[in-house]
Structures are given as C-alpha cells and as structure tokens.
Amino acid sequence: MHFTLCGGTIAKLGTARHHAKYFEALDSVELPGCFGMTELGHGSNVMVSFLSCSCLLIVEIRFL
C-alpha cells in the first residue's frame, strides 16, 4: 500500500526530478508516504479531479 498508493502516484504524476528526489527514500521507508484525494462529486479518477480548498484566518489583536 505504501509504495502503491504514495509511490505509484509519484511514479505516474511526478517528473524525473520527483522520481530522483523521493523514490529511494520511499523504497527504504525512510520517507513514509501517505495518499489522500478529494473529489468534486464522486469517483476515483484523481488525475482529472479538482481540489477545492478554503482557509479561515482568525486574527486576535491584544492591546497591552
């Protein structure tokens, strides 16, 4: 699972630079990988999925 989901995604969607940077460390599990995906609607074709992200910034101002 580790290499199939994480490494497989890098293998298919990454560039030669990504392969050189991550494969050896992923293969030795020096770099533990994870995999996450999100989809608008449903399905599991992550190559054509779109990611929607929002951030709520809360600022607290204190006067001394």
C-alpha positions in Angstrom: 0.0 0.0 0.0 2.8 2.4 1.0 4.5 2.3 -2.4 1.5 1.5 -4.5 -0.6 4.5 -3.4 2.1 7.0 -2.5 4.9 5.9 -4.7 2.6 4.9 -7.5 1.1 8.4 -7.6 4.6 10.0 -7.8 5.6 7.5 -10.5 2.6 8.3 -12.7 2.1 12.0 -12.0 5.6 13.1 -10.9 8.5 14.3 -13.1 12.0 12.8 -13.3 13.0 15.4 -10.6 10.3 13.9 -8.2 11.4 10.4 -9.0 15.1 11.1 -8.2 14.2 13.0 -5.1 11.7 10.6 -3.5 11.9 7.0 -4.8 14.9 5.8 -2.9 13.7 7.2 0.4 10.2 5.8 -0.2 11.5 2.4 -1.2 13.6 2.1 2.1 10.6 3.6 4.1 13.0 6.3 5.3 10.3 8.6 4.0 6.9 7.2 5.0 4.4 8.1 2.4 0.7 8.8 2.6 -2.0 9.3 0.0 -5.1 11.5 0.1 -7.6 12.5 -2.5 -10.6 14.7 -2.8 -13.2 14.8 -5.5 -16.0 17.1 -6.5 -18.9 14.8 -7.0 -17.8 11.1 -6.9 -15.4 8.7 -8.5 -11.8 7.9 -8.0 -10.1 9.3 -11.1 -7.6 11.5 -9.2 -5.8 12.5 -12.4 -8.8 14.6 -13.5 -10.2 15.6 -10.1 -10.3 19.2 -8.9 -9.3 20.3 -5.4 -11.2 23.0 -3.6 -9.6 24.4 -0.5 -10.6 27.2 1.8 -8.8 28.8 4.7 -10.3 30.7 7.6 -7.8 33.1 9.1 -8.6 34.3 12.6 -6.5 37.1 14.0 -6.6 38.1 17.6 -5.3 41.5 18.5 -4.4 42.3 22.1 -3.5 45.7 23.4 -1.2 45.8 26.4 
